[in-house]
Amino acid sequence: MNATKNEPRSNRWRALSARTVRFLSSNIAYVAFILLILFFSVAAGGKFMTIRNWSLILEQTPVLALLALGMTFVITAGFIDLSVGSIFGMASLIGALATRQLGLAGILVCIMTGAGIGFINGVLFNWLRIPSFIVTLAMMVIMRAFMAIITGGFAIYLDQVNASGLAFVNWLGRFPQVAIITLAITAVSALIYSRGVFGRNLAAIGGAERAVARFGVSVGRYRILAMTLSGLMAGLASILGLAQFGAAGPLTGSGMELQAISAVVLGGTPLTGGYGSTTKTLVGALALIVLADGLTLMGVPPSWTSVVSGVILIAAVAIALERGKIGVVK
């Protein structure tokens, strides 16, 4: 008798729990962003909710946001790109050096470098038929080695290379210009991702690659395109990075691949692929910058910021991961 009475209640609780998990999984970026704002508004005192501080946050977000947007396309297909931080660093370095011969137009070499390395990643990934994380991990190591060789361990400063173009580059990296550029690129990415055939096929590949191949979709072509697009976004991010920092060195972009992956996962895109959102990725990147900014205002050392970011990544993966597909490695 009691078991019969309790059964409907237990079913309701299970249904409520399932709905809660689905809500958190699809909106984790917004939830994390709001909770972080509420927490730091109290914990950091009046220093957090100021126009100056939010201007700094919005200046710091674009580089990570662009890297994460490119990573969204890759992860949606069920792949991974561990080289994106190194591509960002190499594109920044080559762009700075190119201005010696080409002047301000040299920064356009950043885009070509990023897209070119991404294309090589895609070709190797498709041709060698080995997991994407192996190909891109090797590329990360190779790029870091080349950056050390090219620079000799020293940074290349943009103002030492081409002072004539520095005024425009500095203007490009300031708020609100940098935020407007990022929003425009995000809008274009969202159209490609959610409205075009390219984005739908990437999601389908992430959901069931073999089934998609049977319908005549060239999976190999999409592997190359996804990696190339990730590299292209890293190239665009390197232009904004040069505009903000005015220099590139052998360690430029170090660790940013993990930050980009964190932003994508925090945006609700599972590492197993199949679906995602560029808009939520942008919010995820913004949330990570808010986290770092808030902890800095509280006087927390940078090393602890990395610890907290790692904990948040684990939590986001635990919520968003589709465990039924966890054995699938591409």
C-alpha positions as CSV (number, residue, x, y, z in Angstrom):
1,M,0.0,0.0,0.0
2,N,2.7,2.5,1.0
3,A,4.9,1.4,-2.0
4,T,2.0,2.2,-4.3
5,K,1.5,5.7,-2.7
6,N,5.2,6.5,-2.9
7,E,5.7,5.4,-6.4
8,P,4.0,8.4,-8.1
9,R,6.0,10.7,-5.9
10,S,9.3,9.1,-6.7
11,N,8.4,9.2,-10.4
12,R,7.7,12.9,-10.1
13,W,11.1,13.5,-8.4
14,R,12.9,11.6,-11.1
15,A,11.1,13.5,-13.8
16,L,11.9,16.8,-12.0
17,S,15.6,15.8,-11.6
18,A,15.8,14.9,-15.3
19,R,14.3,18.2,-16.4
20,T,16.7,20.1,-14.1
21,V,19.7,18.2,-15.5
22,R,18.5,19.0,-19.1
23,F,18.0,22.7,-18.2
24,L,21.5,23.0,-16.6
25,S,23.1,21.0,-19.5
26,S,21.6,23.4,-22.1
27,N,22.0,26.6,-20.2
28,I,25.1,26.1,-18.0
29,A,26.9,29.1,-19.6
30,Y,24.1,31.5,-18.6
31,V,23.7,30.0,-15.1
32,A,27.5,30.1,-14.5
33,F,27.7,33.7,-15.8
34,I,24.9,35.0,-13.6
35,L,26.1,33.1,-10.5
36,L,29.7,34.5,-11.0
37,I,28.3,38.1,-11.3
38,L,26.2,37.7,-8.1
39,F,29.1,36.2,-6.2
40,F,31.8,38.7,-7.2
41,S,29.4,41.6,-6.7
42,V,29.4,40.7,-3.0
43,A,32.9,39.2,-2.6
44,A,34.9,41.8,-4.5
45,G,33.0,44.7,-3.1
46,G,32.4,47.8,-5.2
47,K,35.4,47.2,-7.4
48,F,33.7,44.6,-9.6
49,M,30.5,46.3,-10.8
50,T,32.2,49.4,-12.2
51,I,32.3,50.7,-15.8
52,R,36.1,50.6,-15.8
53,N,36.2,47.0,-14.7
54,W,33.6,45.8,-17.2
55,S,35.4,47.7,-20.0
56,L,38.5,45.7,-19.1
57,I,36.5,42.4,-19.1
58,L,35.1,43.2,-22.5
59,E,38.6,44.0,-23.8
60,Q,40.0,40.7,-22.5
61,T,37.2,38.5,-23.8
62,P,37.6,38.7,-27.6
63,V,40.8,36.6,-28.0
64,L,39.4,33.7,-26.0
65,A,36.0,34.1,-27.6
66,L,37.4,33.8,-31.1
67,L,39.5,30.8,-30.2
68,A,36.4,29.2,-28.6
69,L,34.2,29.9,-31.6
70,G,36.6,28.0,-33.9
71,M,36.8,25.2,-31.3
72,T,33.0,25.0,-31.3
73,F,32.9,23.9,-34.9
74,V,35.6,21.2,-34.2
75,I,34.0,19.8,-31.0
76,T,30.5,19.8,-32.6
77,A,31.8,17.3,-35.1
78,G,33.2,15.2,-32.2
79,F,36.9,16.2,-32.9
80,I,39.3,18.2,-30.7
81,D,42.0,20.7,-31.5
82,L,44.8,20.9,-28.9
83,S,47.0,23.1,-31.2
84,V,44.8,26.2,-31.3
85,G,46.8,28.0,-28.6
86,S,50.0,27.3,-30.5
87,I,48.4,28.4,-33.8
88,F,47.4,31.6,-32.2
89,G,51.0,32.1,-31.0
90,M,52.6,31.3,-34.3
91,A,50.1,33.5,-36.3
92,S,50.9,36.4,-33.9
93,L,54.6,35.9,-34.3
94,I,54.6,35.5,-38.1
95,G,52.2,38.5,-38.4
96,A,54.5,40.7,-36.3
97,L,57.5,39.7,-38.5
98,A,55.6,40.1,-41.7
99,T,55.0,43.8,-40.9
100,R,58.7,44.4,-41.5
101,Q,58.2,43.8,-45.2
102,L,54.5,44.6,-45.7
103,G,53.8,47.3,-43.1
104,L,50.4,47.3,-41.6
105,A,49.1,44.8,-44.2
106,G,51.4,42.3,-42.6
107,I,48.9,41.6,-39.9
108,L,46.7,39.9,-42.6
109,V,49.4,37.2,-42.7
110,C,48.1,36.2,-39.3
111,I,44.9,35.0,-40.9
112,M,46.7,33.1,-43.7
113,T,49.1,31.5,-41.1
114,G,46.2,30.4,-38.9
115,A,44.1,29.0,-41.7
116,G,47.2,27.3,-43.3
117,I,48.2,25.4,-40.1
118,G,44.6,24.5,-39.5
119,F,44.4,23.1,-43.0
120,I,47.5,21.0,-42.4
121,N,45.9,19.7,-39.2
122,G,42.8,18.7,-41.2
123,V,44.7,17.0,-44.0
124,L,46.8,15.0,-41.6
125,F,43.8,14.1,-39.5
126,N,41.9,12.9,-42.5
127,W,44.8,11.2,-44.3
128,L,46.5,9.4,-41.4
129,R,43.1,8.3,-39.9
130,I,44.4,8.7,-36.3
131,P,42.5,10.6,-33.5
132,S,42.4,14.3,-33.9
133,F,43.9,14.9,-30.4
134,I,47.0,13.1,-31.5
135,V,47.5,15.1,-34.7
136,T,46.8,18.4,-33.0
137,L,48.9,17.6,-29.9
138,A,51.9,16.9,-32.2
139,M,51.2,20.1,-34.1
140,M,51.2,22.0,-30.8
141,V,54.6,20.6,-29.9
142,I,56.0,21.4,-33.4
143,M,54.7,24.9,-33.4
144,R,56.1,25.6,-30.0
145,A,59.5,24.4,-31.1
146,F,59.4,26.5,-34.3
147,M,58.4,29.6,-32.3
148,A,61.4,29.1,-29.9
149,I,63.7,28.6,-33.0
150,I,62.4,31.7,-34.8
151,T,62.5,34.1,-31.8
152,G,65.6,32.7,-30.1
153,G,63.6,32.8,-26.9
154,F,62.9,36.6,-27.2
155,A,59.6,38.4,-27.9
156,I,59.0,40.4,-31.1
157,Y,57.5,43.8,-30.3
158,L,55.2,45.3,-32.9
159,D,56.3,48.9,-32.2
160,Q,59.9,47.9,-32.9
161,V,58.8,46.3,-36.2
162,N,56.6,48.9,-37.7
163,A,55.8,52.0,-35.7
164,S,53.8,53.7,-38.5
165,G,51.0,51.2,-38.2
166,L,51.0,51.0,-34.4
167,A,48.4,53.8,-33.9
168,F,45.8,51.9,-36.0
169,V,46.6,48.6,-34.4
170,N,46.2,50.1,-30.9
171,W,42.9,51.6,-31.9
172,L,41.8,48.2,-33.1
173,G,42.4,46.5,-29.7
174,R,40.5,49.0,-27.6
175,F,37.0,48.9,-26.3
176,P,34.4,49.2,-27.8
177,Q,36.0,48.5,-31.2
178,V,37.3,45.1,-30.2
179,A,33.9,44.1,-28.7
180,I,32.1,45.2,-31.9
181,I,34.5,43.1,-34.1
182,T,34.0,40.1,-31.9
183,L,30.2,40.4,-32.0
184,A,30.3,40.7,-35.8
185,I,32.4,37.6,-36.2
186,T,30.2,35.8,-33.7
187,A,27.1,36.7,-35.7
188,V,28.7,35.4,-38.9
189,S,29.8,32.2,-37.1
190,A,26.2,31.7,-35.7
191,L,24.8,32.0,-39.3
192,I,27.2,29.4,-40.6
193,Y,26.7,27.2,-37.6
194,S,22.9,27.2,-37.2
195,R,21.6,28.3,-40.6
196,G,23.9,26.7,-43.1
197,V,24.3,23.2,-44.3
198,F,27.9,23.2,-43.0
199,G,26.9,23.5,-39.4
200,R,24.1,21.0,-39.7
201,N,26.4,18.4,-41.3
202,L,29.1,19.0,-38.6
203,A,26.4,18.3,-35.9
204,A,25.3,15.2,-37.8
205,I,28.9,13.9,-38.0
206,G,29.3,14.4,-34.3
207,G,26.1,12.5,-33.7
208,A,26.5,9.6,-36.1
209,E,29.5,9.8,-38.4
210,R,29.0,6.5,-40.2
211,A,25.3,7.1,-40.8
212,V,26.1,10.5,-42.3
213,A,28.8,9.0,-44.6
214,R,26.2,6.5,-45.9
215,F,24.0,9.5,-47.0
216,G,26.8,10.8,-49.3
217,V,28.3,13.5,-47.0
218,S,32.1,13.7,-47.4
219,V,33.3,13.3,-43.8
220,G,36.9,13.8,-44.8
221,R,36.1,17.2,-46.4
222,Y,34.4,18.3,-43.2
223,R,37.3,17.2,-41.1
224,I,39.6,19.4,-43.1
225,L,37.1,22.3,-43.2
226,A,36.5,22.2,-39.4
227,M,40.2,22.2,-38.6
228,T,40.8,25.0,-41.1
229,L,38.1,27.1,-39.6
230,S,39.5,26.6,-36.2
231,G,42.9,27.8,-37.5
232,L,41.3,30.7,-39.3
233,M,39.6,31.9,-36.0
234,A,43.0,31.6,-34.2
235,G,44.5,33.8,-37.0
236,L,41.8,36.4,-36.4
237,A,42.3,36.2,-32.7
238,S,46.1,36.7,-33.2
239,I,45.4,40.1,-34.9
240,L,43.4,41.2,-31.8
241,G,46.1,39.8,-29.6
242,L,48.8,41.8,-31.3
243,A,46.6,44.9,-31.2
244,Q,46.2,44.5,-27.4
245,F,49.6,43.3,-26.3
246,G,51.8,44.7,-29.1
247,A,54.2,41.7,-29.0
248,A,54.5,38.0,-29.6
249,G,57.0,35.5,-28.2
250,P,57.7,31.8,-27.9
251,L,55.1,31.4,-25.1
252,T,52.3,33.4,-26.7
253,G,49.0,31.5,-26.5
254,S,50.4,28.9,-24.1
255,G,47.5,27.1,-22.4
256,M,44.8,28.9,-24.3
257,E,43.7,25.7,-26.0
258,L,42.4,24.4,-22.7
259,Q,40.7,27.8,-22.0
260,A,39.0,27.6,-25.4
261,I,37.8,24.0,-24.7
262,S,36.6,25.1,-21.3
263,A,34.6,27.9,-22.8
264,V,33.0,25.6,-25.4
265,V,32.1,23.0,-22.8
266,L,30.8,25.6,-20.5
267,G,28.7,26.8,-23.4
268,G,26.9,23.4,-23.4
269,T,28.7,21.7,-26.3
270,P,29.5,18.2,-25.2
271,L,33.0,16.8,-26.0
272,T,31.3,13.9,-27.8
273,G,29.8,16.4,-30.3
274,G,26.4,16.4,-32.0
275,Y,25.2,19.8,-31.0
276,G,26.2,23.1,-29.5
277,S,25.8,26.9,-29.7
278,T,28.1,29.7,-30.8
279,T,26.2,32.2,-28.7
280,K,26.5,30.1,-25.6
281,T,30.2,29.6,-26.3
282,L,30.6,33.4,-26.3
283,V,28.9,33.6,-22.9
284,G,31.1,30.7,-21.7
285,A,34.2,32.6,-22.7
286,L,32.9,35.8,-21.0
287,A,32.2,33.8,-17.8
288,L,35.8,32.5,-17.7
289,I,37.1,36.1,-18.1
290,V,34.7,37.3,-15.4
291,L,36.0,34.4,-13.1
292,A,39.6,35.4,-13.6
293,D,38.9,39.1,-13.2
294,G,36.8,38.6,-10.0
295,L,39.4,36.4,-8.4
296,T,42.1,38.9,-9.2
297,L,40.1,41.7,-7.6
298,M,39.8,39.5,-4.5
299,G,43.6,39.1,-4.4
300,V,43.6,35.5,-5.3
301,P,46.9,34.4,-6.9
302,P,46.8,33.4,-10.6
303,S,47.7,29.8,-9.9
304,W,44.5,29.4,-7.8
305,T,42.5,30.9,-10.7
306,S,43.7,28.0,-12.9
307,V,42.6,25.6,-10.1
308,V,39.1,27.1,-10.0
309,S,38.9,27.1,-13.8
310,G,39.8,23.4,-13.8
311,V,37.1,22.6,-11.3
312,I,34.5,24.4,-13.3
313,L,35.6,22.5,-16.4
314,I,35.2,19.2,-14.7
315,A,31.7,20.3,-13.4
316,A,30.7,21.4,-16.9
317,V,31.9,18.2,-18.5
318,A,30.1,16.1,-15.9
319,I,26.8,17.9,-16.7
320,A,27.0,18.1,-20.5
321,L,28.8,14.9,-21.4
322,E,26.8,12.2,-23.2
323,R,28.1,9.1,-21.4
324,G,26.6,6.8,-23.9
325,K,29.1,8.1,-26.5
326,I,32.1,8.4,-24.2
327,G,33.9,5.5,-26.0
328,V,33.9,7.3,-29.3
329,V,37.2,8.9,-29.9
330,K,37.8,10.8,-33.2
